[in-house]
């Protein structure tokens, strides 16, 4: 009794007068016409329904069969929702928790621990919370994910007017830019490309906004400001060293050799001033790390020695345009090779033109 029911993205607002097992009596605070297939939000309660419906389970099985790299779980309320999805995934695909419920905000630490990435899904989040609460919450979620070394996406209504119009509003441009300034790994379009009249133009404009922000010196300073995790490892220290070296001497790129992608996540977390070229023998890893800030993934054959690692890193950097003859490159890897969590080697090398001619892949 007394709780709110919000329908159609909050356009219709009801207040519960009384409720029993099969019906609810409400008073209308903001009325209107209710049509089919409109969402219902219950912001004042933890809704006792599973995060995965029977249809969701079928859709999840289909996505896994198709080799999906990422699975986004909507309306997460508790870490147990993610545990259920991960069990059904059986080790396939990475799991992104969409933060769009007040209950999820209250359990953000536990949800972050259970997920591989977070999405700030501002549509439903903005319905269930007061509008002014969303911007600081967006910044908090982005910072939490970055500290954990997990990618974070900002999504929903970013260029909403471009569903119909060929250009965005200036407020929308500022919104996208602020998400980039916050340090998000990715910004995402929704209805603009799924059902809009200007999908390609929306992508082009969003890309231009992000690129413009990334050229700003203020942006470069802001994304660097991040506390060191209290449980930092050798790999964390080496990733931080990559950033420091790239600021001290002219480095063309940081080349990361990784099997699982964990080293690439650590380097990306530091927001270095140069691109991160991720070399991995795993197609699964190559696809997943493409979501990371600054990462460019390339699938290569495995390596067996230090000399082979250096030669391959040089060759791939030249082949993919990350430097030229005379450029310096940071190589980051772990010895013994192929052992997850063994990152312990950082080497600065100089590129030479003849590297491109050697050995193929």
C-alpha positions, 0 to 999 in steps of 0.5 A: 500500500502506498507504493508507486506504479509507473507505466510507459516510462513513467508517463502514467503514474499510479499509487497503490491503495490496496492489493491482494494476490490477484489484483491491485487498486490504484489511484491515478496521480498522472493519468493517460491511455494505456496501450498494449506492451507498455512497461510497468515499473515498481520503484519502491519494491524488490519485485519477487520475479526471476530475472530470467523468464522462460523466454529469456532462457530460450533466447539465452540458449540461442545466443550461446548457440550463435557464439555471442561474445557478450550477454546483457542481463536486464532488470538485475536486482540481486547478484543471484540473478547473475549467478543464475544466468552464468550457470545457464551460460555454462562458461560461454560468453561474458556477462554484462549486468544492466543497472536499471533498478534501485535494488541493483544500485543498493547491491552494486558491489556484489553485482559488480563482483558477479559480472564481467561488465556493467551497463548504465541503462539510463532509461528505466533507471531514470524512471525508477529514480528521480531524474537528478539522481541519475547523473551522479549515479552514472559517474559512480557506476563508471568509477566502480567498474573502472576500479574493478578493471571491468568495462562499463557502457553508458546507454539509452536515449543518448541521441534520442532525437535522431530517431526522427531528426538527422541531427541531435540536440546540443544537449544530447551532444553534451550528454554523449561527451560527458559519458566519455569524459566520465571514462566509460569504455563504450557509449551505446545507441539503442532505438536510434539504430534499431528503429530510427530513420538515421541509423548510420548518421547517428553512429557517425555523429557519436563517433565524432563526439567521442573522438573530439573529447579524446583530443581534449587535454582536460579529458586526458587528465580526468580519465587518469585520476583513479585510486589504486586498488588496495589489493593490487598485484604485480600485473597491476603495477606493470600495467600502471608502469606502461602508462608512466613509461608512455608519458615519459618517452615517445611510445607508439603503442602498448602491445599486450600478449594475453590468453584470458584478457586479464592483462589487457583489462588492467592496462585499459583501466589505466587509460594510457595515452597510446593505443593498446594492441592486444595479441591473443591466440584466443578468438573468444578473448580477441572479441571480448577485449574489443569492448575495452577502452583503447584496445585493438585486438588481433588474433595470432598464433601462440608464442613459445619464447621471449624472442618470438614474443618480441618479434611478433609484437613488432611485426603486428604493430607495424602491420596494423599501423601502430608505429613505424620504423624507429618507433618505440613499443612497450611489450607486456606479457607473462612468463611462462607463456600461456599461464593465466595470471603470470604477467611479469615481463615489461620490455621497451623495444624499437621497431625496424622496417624489416620486421614486417617482412619476417615470418608471416603471422 
